[in-house]
Amino acid sequence: MRPVAAAVKMSATPQVGTVVSGTYRWMADWPETDSVHLWEAAAGPTRIRVVGRARDMMPSAGLRGVRIRYCVKPVIGEGTSRLTGHKTCSAWTTVDGPGAAEIVGSAG
């Protein structure tokens, strides 16, 4: 049975300059070995590009206002015993600007 990554999501709303982590629930009889972690950005409905390849990422200023999502492709075993599950992704979320601390001093 292939491994499954369920409940894939981000640890927080992504913000420029702040680390956000991908989280998921592991669903397999065997321990995880070498799962593939991806952060994807969407410039439009069909233009998706990979902007990170780790469980954590820090959005750069170039991603401000861009929709991103965290994806994981679960893997168990190695060599001829390697089994890969289907890529599962979080919901698309727009990267916010820097934290509210930067705008505290502005009067309204």
N, C-alpha and C positions, 0 to 999 in steps of 0.2 A: 504494500500500500504506500502510495506516494505521500510525502510530508505535506502538511498544510500550515500556512501562517494565517491565523484568524484575527479578527478585531485589530486590523492594521490601522494605526493612527499616529499623529504627531504628539509629542509630550506637551506642546504649548503652541500658541499662535506664532508663526515665524516672524521674527523682527530682525531688521538689518543689524548686524554686529552682535547678535545674541545666539548662543548655541541652542539648537532644537534637536531633539532625539526622535528617532523612529521607534515605535513600540508595537508589539504584536504578541499574540498568544500562540505558543508552539503546540502543534497537534500532530504527534507521531509517536510510534512505539519506541523509536530509537532516538538517541541524542542528536542534536543539530551538529553538523560538522563545518560546512563552509558555505553558508547561505549568502546569496548575492543581495547587497543593499544598494538601492538607487534612489536618488532625488531627481525628480523630473520637473521641468519648468515648461509652461505652455504659453507660447506667444500668440496663439490663436487656436481654433478648434482642431486643426490638423498639424500644427507645428509644435512638436514636443521634443525637447532636448534634455539630455542627462547633464545635471549640474553638480552632482556629488555621487560618490561611490563608497560611502561609509554609513554606519548607523547614526552618527551625529553629523550635523552640518551647521555652518554659520552663514546665513545669507549675506551676500555682499550688497553694496549700494546699488549695483547694477540689477539686482532682483527686486528692488522696491517697486511695489505695485504689480508685480508679476504673480501669477498663480503657480504654486508648486505643490507637489505631493511626494510622499514617501512610499516606496515600493520595496517589497522583499520577495525573493524567489527562494523558497526553502530547499535545503539540500541535506541529505543524510548519506552516510557511507563515503567510500573512496574508491577510485579505480573502477573495476568492473562491478563493484557492489554499490556504486553511486546512484542514488535516486533523487531526481529533481521534481519539485512540485510546481504548480502554476504560480506565476507572478501575481501578487495581490497588492493593491495600493490603497492608501488612505484617500480621503476626500480631498479635492483641490481646495487650497487655502491661499488667499492673497497675502503676500509679504507686506507687513506694516513698516512704517518708517521707524526711526529710533524711538526708544521708550519715552513715556510721558515726561520724564525728568527734564528733557530738553525744551519743552514748551511751557513749563511751569511759570516762568517769568513773564510770559506774554499776557498783556491785558486784553480784555474782550469787550 
